[in-house]
Amino acid sequence: MTLINTRTELINALTEAAELEHGLLCQYVFAAVTMRQTADEGITWPQAELLRGWKRTLLEVARQEMAHLGTVHNLLTAVGGAPHFMRVNFPQAARHFPADAPFVLEPFGEPTLRRFMRFEEPTFPVKRPAVPEPAPDPITYTHVGALYHDIEAGFTALDDGTLFIGPVAHQDDNAWSRGLHISPVHDLRSAQKAIGFIVKEGEGAPGHLSGSHYQRFVDAHAALGAATAADPTFVPGRPVARNPLTRNHPDAPEGGHVITDERTRAVAQLFSVSYETTLMMLSQFYSFGPETPVQREELRQATREIMSTVIRPLGEVLTQLPMGPQYPTLTAGPAFELYGDIHVSTHAENAWYVISERLGQHAAAGLALAAEPNAHPRLRLCAENLARLGINLARAAASGFSSPSPALTRKAVAVRPNSDALTHADALTHADALTHPPRAATARYGSAALEPDR
């Protein structure tokens, strides 16, 4: 355990919690998108129904982990820290996040569920005498819940009337979507309530495990065991490579499987840069800059939409694409790679411009991939969604700041109405792009984004 008796130690522990939640939700999403879906993948329709339920569970848990990450940022802001969206790349041995289980991306199956159970396994706090030292204590824990118990003890020990220095207005208390509710923090009571909710939703409480992440994984593990016993040939996951990568990363010395098929690698890169941009959008949202309420709502909506209409479908597409000749029987998957640090400018207009520009660049790359022979049909849809989100943010930026920069103004003016087509060049420049649709139609939900990825 970690003894927390200084503000620095508390901020360090909360930063660790942010990386932990971030890493967990990536693993849960990866497992969800790797499941087989239809009978032509070698499963029966009853097995497909089981898999659909397990996929729903994993995606719901991932959304809740996203909410936990948002609540951790509220806790950080409340005590003078800053939102943190960085983490190390996959794969990581168990020694990096001391949960006695490696942080890896692997397809859905019994070993994966067992590892998820280990992450969320209930634990109980252990008291330790306070021994003040000049240097902050190292962060040590073996369960997710144990880290939060230490953090809660730190809040209690440090609450002397000067701990909560963050402005109350800089707290996110939105219900982003079903299963994604974020707790505001402004004093010890609200901090304890927020931490208690995270722990209860993750590992459960003694005698009250029902509905917790741990219990949901236990139930799925038992159901998978029964299904496998009934049909020993049942393989729930697609033949996805463990830890697929577009390149090796210095911060992931364990290494993974590098995608060598050029077209697949390009789609995997599109996924990862879009994921990076999503983190930039979240970082800007939690920075609480000079944006108007309308701009903040536009940014929140765009962030929610990119997760549902770009990140998830691209991840599913990758599980159907070949790894390359070195791995003839394996398909790829979303690597959640970070090619560099996640930075957004402290100047809000610059941050919005860069984010909007990146979305246009991703859209152009996606359209180029969609135009190739035999390209997956969902690629164009993802590219169009990226372009629309970039356009929406450019307009919101140019119309919201009191004196928008010339670059922002040019970008907004370039988005002309009454255009029906989107080309490669259009997506890159935002000129002649699709019109700004009504909010309900901006992100292509419904059958386009959620249909089976065949």
N, C-alpha and C positions, 0 to 999 in steps of 0.2 A: 504494500500500500504506500501511498504518498502522503506525508504530513504537510498540510498546507497552512502556513501561518504568516504569509506575506502576500501582498497584492501581486507581486511578480509570479509567485508560485501558483496563485489562483489563475492568472492569465495564461500561464504556461499549460496548466492542466486543462483549461477550457479550449485552448488551441489544439491540444492533443485530442480532446473530445470531438472537435470539429473535423479533424483529419480522420478520426475513427468512424464517425457517422458517414462521412463522404465515401470512405473506402468500403464500408458495408453496403451502402445503397448501390454502388456500382456492381458489386458481386451479386446482389439480389437481382438486379435488372438483367445482368448477363445470363444468369441461370434461367430467368423467365423467358427470354427471347430464344433460347436454344431448344425449347421443347418441341417435339413433334406435334403436328396439328391435325393431320387428316389421314384417312385410311390408306391413301396411296404412299404413305411413308412407313408402311409396315405395321400399323397399329389397328386395332378394332375400334368401332365407334364407341363402345363403352369405355375403352381406354382413352379415347380422345376426349370424352367428357371428363374423366378424371384429370387429365392433363390440363384441360381448360380451367378447372377449379384450382389446381395447384398454381397455374400461371397467374390467375387472378389474385391468389393469396400473396405470391411473391411481389407482384406489382403494387398491391396495397401496402405491404410491409415497406417496400422501397419508398413509397410516397410518405409514409409515416417517418421513415428515417430522414427524408428531406425536411419534414417539419421539425424533427429533432435538431437537425443542423441549423434551421432558422432560429429555434429557441436558444441554442448554444450561442448564436450570434447576438441575440438579445442579452444573454447573460454576460457575454464579453463586453458589449457596449455599456451595460449598466455599471461595470466596475472600471471603465477607462481603457478597455482593450479595443481591438479593431477586428472586423469580420475577417475570416480566414478561409480561403477556398483552395489553398494548395494542398498537395499530398504527394507522396512518392508514387512512381509508376508501378504497375504490376509486372511480374509477380514479386512478392516479398515473403521471406521466410518468417516463421513464427516469432523469431527473435525481434523483429522490427516493431510490430504491435504486440505487446506481450500478452496475448490471449491464448497462448499455447496452441495456436492453429494458424497456418499460413494464410496470407492474403493473396489469393490467386483467383483467376477467372477460369472456371471450368463448367462444362455443360451440366444440365440438371441430371441428378441421379442420386443414388443412396449415399455415396461418400460426400457429395455436396450438401445434402440435407443434414447429415451428421455433423459436418463442420459448422453449418449455420446454427444448429442446436448448441454447439459449444460456445459460439459467440454470445448467444443470448441466455446462456445457462444462469439460473438464479444464484445469487451469492449473498453473503451477509457481511455487514461492516465489521471491521476489526479495529479496536481502539489502540492508539499508540501514544506514549507520553510525548509531550512537546519538548524538543531540544532545539532552541533557536541556533541557527548557524548563518554566517554571512552569505554563503552561496545558496541558491535555491535547491531544494531537494530534487533528486531525479524522480521522474514520473514512473512508477512501477504499479502494475496491476495485472491480474490474470483473467479478469472478466470485465465485460463492458460495464455491468452494474457496479463493480467495485470502484471503477474510476469515478462514477457519479456519486457514490457514497462518500468518497474522499472530497470531491468538489463541494458537496453539501456541507460536510463538516468544516471545510475551509470558509464557506460563506458565514456559517454560524460563529466560528472563532474570530472572524475579522470584522463582524458587524459592530463597529464602535461609533457609528454616526457619521463616519467619513468614507465608508466603503462605496456607497452608491453615488457616483459622481456623474454618470452619463445622463444626458438630457432625456427626460421621459418621452419627449416627442420623437426621439430617434429609436422607437421600438416598433417592430412589425407585429401587429396583432390581427392580421388578415386570415380568413379562412380561404386559402388559395383554391382548394378544390375538396372534394370528398376525401376524407382521410389525410388532409394536409392542413392542420390547424396549428398555429404558432402562438406560444404563450408570451405575453409581455412581462417584463421584469423591471421593477422600480424600487423594491425594498426586500428585506429578508424574507418576509412572508411569501411574496410573489416568486422569489427565487426558489424557495423550498417547494412551493407548489409546482413550479415548472420542472424542477429536477425530479420530483416525485412522480410526475406524469410520465416523463421520459422513461424512468426505471420501471414503472408499472406497465407501461405499454410494451416495453421491450422484454424484460424478464418476468414480469408479473410480481405479485406480492405473496407472502406466505399464506397458503390456503386460498389464494385467488389468482390462479394462473390462467384461467379461461380467457381467451381472447388475446393473450400476450403473444408477442412474436415467438417466444420460446415454445409455448404450447401449440401454436399453429404449425411450427416446424415439426414438433413431436407428432402431431396428428398426421401431417403429410407423410412423415417418415414411416409411420405405422401403416398407413393406407398403401404406400408404395410397396412396402414389404408384403402385404397381403396380395396385391395385384401381381407381384413378381412370383409369389408362391403359386398363385392360380395359373400363371402362364410364364414359365421360366424363359421364354423367348422374348418377353416384353422388354424393350429398350426404350425408355421414355425420352431420352435426349437425342438430338440430331448428332451426327458424327463431327462435332465441332472440336477444333484443336484447343487444347488447354493453353491459355495465355497467348493468344494470337497477337502479333505485333507487326507494325510496319517497319520498325527498325529496333535495334537494341538501344537501351538507355543506361547511362552510367549509374543512375540511382536505383536500378533494378538488376543487381549483379547476378541474381539467380538465372536470369535469361528466360526467354520464352520461345515460341515458334514464329519465326519471321515469315510473313506472307510473301511468296515469290511470284504469284500470278499478278501481272502488272495491272490488269483491270480491277481485280479484287483489291489490290493494295491501294489503288486510287480511291475506291469507295471507302475503304477503311480510313484513309487519310481524311476524306471528306467528313466522315463521322467524327473523328477526333478533333478536327479544327472547329466543327460546329459545336461540339461539346465544350471546347475551350471558350468559344464565344458565349455560350450559355453561362459559363462560370463568370465571365466578364460582366454579363448582364446582371447576374445575381449580385456580384460585388458592387456594381454601381447602384443597384437598388438598395442595398444595405448601407451604402455610404451616406445616405440622407443628405444629399447636396441641395443646391438651390432650385431643384425642379418644382414645378407646380404640382398640385394634386392630380391634375389631369395627366401630366407627363408620367408621374409615378404609376398611375393606374395603367397607362399604355405600356410602360416598361414591365410591370408585373404580368400583364396579359400576354405580352410578347414572350416573356420567359416561360410562362405556363404552356403557351402554344408550341414553342420550339421543342419542348420536352415531348409533347404528345404527337406532333406532326412531323418531326424531323428525327429526333434522337431515337425514339422507339422504332419507327418503321425502318430507318437505316440500319439499326442493330439487327432487326429481323431479316432484312435483305442479306446482310453479310453472312448469316448462318446458312444461306443457300448458295453461296459463291465458293469456288474452289480455292484452297490454300496455295496450290502450285504443284509442279511435278514431283517435288521432294516428298509431298504428302498426298499421294493420289487418292486416298480414301477419306480425307478430312476436308471439312469446310471451315471457313473463317468465322469470325465473330467480332463484336465491338470491343476494341482494346482499351477505350477510355484513356488514351495516351495524352500526356501533357508534354508538348514539345519545348516548353519554356515556362518561366514564371507567369502567373496570372496577374497582370498589371492593368489598371485603368488610370487614366490621367486624373490628377486632383482638380483639373479644370473640367467642369461638368460638360461644357459644350464639346471640348475635344474628345471626352470619353464617348459621348453620344455619336459623334461623327465617326470615330474609329469603329465602334460597334456596328453602326449602320453600313459602313464601308465593307467591313468583314462579311456581313451577311450577304451583301451584293456579290462579293468575290466567291463566297461559298455557292451561291445560286448559280453563278456562271460556270463554276467547275461542275456542279451537278447537272446542268443542262448539257454540257459537253459529254459527260458520261452517259446521260440518257439518250443522246443522239447516236451512240455507237450501235452497231448491229447486235441484235439479240440482247439489248440491255434490259435489265429488270424494269417492268413498267412502273414500279413505285418510285424510281429515281427521279423522274420528271416531276411527280407530285411533290416530292421533298424539295426539289430545287425551286419550284414555284412558291412553296410556303416560305422558304428562306428569303426569296425576293420580296414577297409581300411584307414580311416582318421588317425587313430592312427599310422598305418604303415607308411603312407606318411609323417607324421610329424616327426617320429623317423628317417627316412632316411634323411629328409631335415636337421634335427638338426645335425646328425652325419657327414653329408657331408659339412655343411656350416661353423661351428665353426673351428677356426684355430687349436685348440688342444682339440678335444672333450674328455669328460670324459670317463673312461673305461666303465662305465655303459651305456652311450649313444652308444658307439661303439658296445658293446655286444648286445644291443637291435636292432641296425641296422643290424648287421651280422645275427641275429636270423631270420630275414625276408628273407627266401630263395626263389629264383625264381622258376618258373615252377611247382607250386603247384596248384592243382585244388580244394581242399576241405578246408573247414574251420570248425574246431571242437571247442567245449567248451574250452579245454585246449589251443588250438592254439590261440584263441582270447585273452586269458589272458596273454600269454607269447610272442605273436607275432611270434612264431616259426611255420614254415610250413603254414603260412597264405597265403591268396590269393596274387597273383603277383600284382605288382604296375601297374595298367592299364594306358592307355593313358588318358590325362587330360579330354577329353570329356566324358570318360566312368567312371571316378572315382566315382562321385556321381550318383546314379541311378535315373536320371531324367526320363522324358518320362512317359510311361504308368505305370511303377512300382511304382513311387513315387506319381504320380498325378492322378491315376485312382480313380474312386469312391470307397470309403472305404467299400466295401461290401465283 
